[in-house]
Amino acid sequence: MIMTDNSGREALLSALTAAAEVVGSDRARVVWDESAEPAVGGPNMGMFRSRRLWGTLYPSTVEEVQQLVRLFDRTPASIHPYSTGRNWGLGSHESADDDAVALCLSGLDRIREVDIAAGYSIVEPGVTQACLAPRLDGTDRMLNLTASSARTSILGSALDRGVGLRRPRIKDIVGLEVVLPNGELVRVGQWPGGPLTGPAALELFVQSGLGIVTAGVVRLLPRPEAARVVWLSFPSEQLTAAGNTLRRWAHQGLTRSAVRVYDPRAALPYGQDNGHHLVHICIDGTLDTVEALTATVVREAEAAGLDLVVPDKSTAELVEREYTGSPDLDDTLFRAKLGGHRVEDLDEHVGLVFFLPHLPFSGEAFARADAIVDQVRSETGAACGGTFFTLDEDTVLHIVAVRFDRDDTEASRAHGALDRLHELFAQAGFFPSRLDIDHTSRKPGTTPHSATQQFMQQIKHMLDPHGTIASGRYGQTS
Ligand SMILES: Cc1cc2nc3c(=O)[nH]c(=O)nc-3n(C[C@H](O)[C@H](O)[C@H](O)COP(=O)(O)OP(=O)(O)OC[C@H]3O[C@@H](n4cnc5c(N)ncnc54)[C@H](O)[C@@H]3O)c2cc1C
C-alpha cells in the first residue's frame, strides 16, 4: 500500500515523529524518504523480498510499548513486533506485510524474576538463551535450549512455536503479559499468585497477530543428574525400520528429549560423511539410570542393525550441552553449520530457507517425507537437507533446510524448491507448523482448515478493529 490519501499520510508521519520522541531519537530508525514513501527492510537470510517499512522503533519499557501502540492505532500502518529478529530461514526480522512499522523488543531485556524452588523465571522478549541459562548454572534447574544461536530470544522462539531439545518451547511458557491493540496491558495464563481458573487465553497470542508480548513466565526444567547422548547411524534403505525402532523406544520411555535423525546432508556438520543417516538420542536421569538405559539402547540398536558412532569428542560435548541446558556462548556448532560467520552478519552472508511440516512419528512417514525431499532435490537441483526432530511420542517436526549461495539465480532455485515442498507435502497431508513471510496462512494450500481461519478472523476483528497490529505470517486481516 503506497499511500495516496493525504490525511492518512499526515497521521502516519505525525505518529512516527511522536514515536521517535517516546523512545528517543537514538532508538528510532524512521525511514521514510523525502517523498514520504516507505523504505525497504535490511537483508534477510532467506532472501525473501524485503518488505516496505516505515521505520523500526526500539522501546525499552512496557509503558513505551503501550504508548507506541496507542500512537499507531488510527494510522494506515500496522505494527510488526519481534523480539530479537533471528527467525532465520523464515524471514528473520522482516514483516510479512508491506508498509508496517517494526517494533524491535530486544531492548526489553530484563530477567524480572528467577524462582529456582518453584521452577520458573519471568523474562522479557529481549532475554536470550545466553542471558538466562548461565543464571541457572549450579542449580537443580535448567532452560530448555533450542539448537539455534545462544543469542536468540526465549519468548521469540516460543511465540513462533519454536522447538527446544527437551520439548516444544511453547510448553515452557505458562503465562504471558501482553499489550493489546488498544494499548491495554493484560496478563494471561498462570502468573505467580494469579488465578488458576478460566479458559486458556495464552494460546491466543501465539502465532496470531493479536497482541505484543512484553513478558512471559518460563518454566525451568529439573536438571538431570547425568546425561549421555548416544550417536547411531544407518544406511538410507533402513529408514522405515529405524524410524519404527525409535518410535518404540520413545513410546517405552527410553528418552525424555527430542530424538534427532539427520539425513546424509544434514549429518555433515556433525562429522558424518559416509552417506548414512545419523541419530542423536539423549538419555538422562540419575547416574545409575543413565548407565542402565544406555546399555539397553546400545543392545537394542545392535539388534535393530543400527551402528554405534564414536563422535569427535568436542562435537559430542557441544551436542550434550544443547540437551543439558548449557548453551555454547561462542555458538561454535551453530556457526559451523552456517559457514562460520558472526551471528550479527548471518542475514547478510548466508542463504537459507526452512520448510517445517509436522509428521506422525512412524518409519513410514519418515520414508514418505524423505522421498519428497529427494524428489524436490532432483527436480530443482536445490541443496535440501532434512532432520526429523521428535516433539512427543506421536509427533515429529521435519526440518527441511534449503541452503543456497546469495545470488539471484540460486535464491530463485531455493524459492522454487520451497514452493514445491509446500505443494508436495500438502498433497501427502503434511502441513507446516511455522511459515515464512512468503507463505502466509492466508495463502491457499499452506494450512488445512478454512473454518478455523474464519473464526480467527472474527477474533482479530473484535480485538483489533483498526488493524493496529500487522496480520503477519499467521494472522487474519481485521
Ligand atoms: C542453524 C539453525 C538452527 C536453528 N535451530 C532451531 C531450533 O533448534 N529450534 C527452533 O525453534 N528454531 C531454530 N532455528 C530458527 C530460529 O533461529 C529460532 O527459532 C529463533 O529463536 C527465532 O528468532 P528469535 O528468537 O529472534 O525470534 P523473533 O524473530 O524475535 O520472533 C519470531 C516471531 O515471533 C513473533 N514474535 C516475537 N516476539 C514477539 C512479541 N514480543 N510479541 C508478539 N509477537 C512476537 C513474531 O511473529 C516474530 O516474527 C534455527 C535456525 C538456524 C539457522
The ligand as a MOL file (V3000), in Angstrom:
LIG
                    3D

  0  0  0     0  0            999 V3000
M  V30 BEGIN CTAB
M  V30 COUNTS 53 58 0 0 0
M  V30 BEGIN ATOM
M  V30 1 C 21.1780 -23.4420 12.0310 0
M  V30 2 C 19.8630 -23.0540 12.6620 0
M  V30 3 C 19.3730 -23.8040 13.7160 0
M  V30 4 C 18.1350 -23.4770 14.2860 0
M  V30 5 N 17.6700 -24.2620 15.2980 0
M  V30 6 C 16.4560 -24.0140 15.8200 0
M  V30 7 C 15.9120 -24.8520 16.8530 0
M  V30 8 O 16.5360 -25.7990 17.3170 0
M  V30 9 N 14.6830 -24.5570 17.3100 0
M  V30 10 C 13.9650 -23.5050 16.8490 0
M  V30 11 O 12.8330 -23.2890 17.2920 0
M  V30 12 N 14.4540 -22.6960 15.8850 0
M  V30 13 C 15.6660 -22.9110 15.3590 0
M  V30 14 N 16.1490 -22.0700 14.3890 0
M  V30 15 C 15.2960 -20.9780 13.8560 0
M  V30 16 C 15.3970 -19.5950 14.5780 0
M  V30 17 O 16.7210 -19.1010 14.5120 0
M  V30 18 C 14.9170 -19.6510 16.0410 0
M  V30 19 O 13.6000 -20.1450 16.1350 0
M  V30 20 C 14.9800 -18.2750 16.7220 0
M  V30 21 O 14.8020 -18.4570 18.1150 0
M  V30 22 C 13.8940 -17.3020 16.2410 0
M  V30 23 O 14.3900 -15.9930 16.3320 0
M  V30 24 P 14.1060 -15.0440 17.5860 0
M  V30 25 O 14.2660 -15.8380 18.8270 0
M  V30 26 O 14.9520 -13.8540 17.3840 0
M  V30 27 O 12.5570 -14.7160 17.4320 0
M  V30 28 P 11.9390 -13.4370 16.6940 0
M  V30 29 O 12.4380 -13.4050 15.2960 0
M  V30 30 O 12.1180 -12.2420 17.5030 0
M  V30 31 O 10.4010 -13.8350 16.7350 0
M  V30 32 C 9.8240 -14.7970 15.8870 0
M  V30 33 C 8.3960 -14.3500 15.5590 0
M  V30 34 O 7.5800 -14.4360 16.7280 0
M  V30 35 C 6.7030 -13.3090 16.8230 0
M  V30 36 N 7.1040 -12.5200 17.9850 0
M  V30 37 C 8.3320 -12.4710 18.5220 0
M  V30 38 N 8.3490 -11.7140 19.6040 0
M  V30 39 C 7.1050 -11.2410 19.7650 0
M  V30 40 C 6.4990 -10.4230 20.7500 0
M  V30 41 N 7.2070 -9.9550 21.7690 0
M  V30 42 N 5.1740 -10.1480 20.6440 0
M  V30 43 C 4.4570 -10.6610 19.6160 0
M  V30 44 N 4.9840 -11.4640 18.6650 0
M  V30 45 C 6.2970 -11.7500 18.7340 0
M  V30 46 C 6.8760 -12.5220 15.5190 0
M  V30 47 O 5.9470 -13.0190 14.5700 0
M  V30 48 C 8.2770 -12.8960 15.0870 0
M  V30 49 O 8.4490 -12.7890 13.7020 0
M  V30 50 C 17.3970 -22.3600 13.8020 0
M  V30 51 C 17.9220 -21.5750 12.7630 0
M  V30 52 C 19.1360 -21.9180 12.1970 0
M  V30 53 C 19.6610 -21.0750 11.0700 0
M  V30 END ATOM
M  V30 BEGIN BOND
M  V30 1 1 1 2
M  V30 2 1 2 3
M  V30 3 2 2 52
M  V30 4 2 3 4
M  V30 5 1 4 5
M  V30 6 1 4 50
M  V30 7 2 5 6
M  V30 8 1 6 7
M  V30 9 1 6 13
M  V30 10 2 7 8
M  V30 11 1 7 9
M  V30 12 1 9 10
M  V30 13 2 10 11
M  V30 14 1 10 12
M  V30 15 2 12 13
M  V30 16 1 13 14
M  V30 17 1 14 15
M  V30 18 1 14 50
M  V30 19 1 15 16
M  V30 20 1 16 17
M  V30 21 1 16 18
M  V30 22 1 18 19
M  V30 23 1 18 20
M  V30 24 1 20 21
M  V30 25 1 20 22
M  V30 26 1 22 23
M  V30 27 1 23 24
M  V30 28 2 24 25
M  V30 29 1 24 26
M  V30 30 1 24 27
M  V30 31 1 27 28
M  V30 32 2 28 29
M  V30 33 1 28 30
M  V30 34 1 28 31
M  V30 35 1 31 32
M  V30 36 1 32 33
M  V30 37 1 33 34
M  V30 38 1 33 48
M  V30 39 1 34 35
M  V30 40 1 35 36
M  V30 41 1 35 46
M  V30 42 1 36 37
M  V30 43 1 36 45
M  V30 44 2 37 38
M  V30 45 1 38 39
M  V30 46 1 39 40
M  V30 47 2 39 45
M  V30 48 1 40 41
M  V30 49 2 40 42
M  V30 50 1 42 43
M  V30 51 2 43 44
M  V30 52 1 44 45
M  V30 53 1 46 47
M  V30 54 1 46 48
M  V30 55 1 48 49
M  V30 56 2 50 51
M  V30 57 1 51 52
M  V30 58 1 52 53
M  V30 END BOND
M  V30 END CTAB
M  END
